[in-house]
């Protein structure tokens, strides 16, 4: 069950990244790397907040952290697939 609690963190991370990706066409193309950094630090902040907030109520810490790692891996795979299918054009 703790693994699923960690894996559930993929929902707020995916919503955050989808919102940031929707902002990409509206900004200057010179700031595209800044958007990537916002996604990186935003994902890290959401993961840390999730780990601290939900982590206090878990019993199996290793399963919870494995779920967090799986959520981050799925998030990265989703971003890569999304950007391969919808490339950012200048």
C-alpha positions, 0 to 999 in steps of 0.5 A, a space after each residue: 500500500 505504501 508503494 501505491 502512496 508513493 506512486 500516487 505522487 505522479 498525479 500532481 507532478 503530471 498536472 504541474 508539468 502539463 500546465 508548464 508545457 501549455 505555457 511554452 508557446 507563450 514565452 520567448 524562445 530564448 527562455 525555453 531552457 528556463 522552462 525546463 528548469 522550472 519543470 525540474 525544480 517544480 517536480 523536485 519541490 512537489 516530490 519533496 513536499 509529498 515525501 515529507 507530508 505523506 511519508 509520516 504516515 507510511 509503515 514501509 519506507 522502502 516501498 514508499 520511496 520505490 513508489 516515488 522513484 517509479 512516479 518520477 520515472 513515469 513522469 520523465 518518460 511521459 515528458 519525453 514521449 510528449 515532447 517527441 510527439 509535439 516538438 517545440 517549434 521556434 
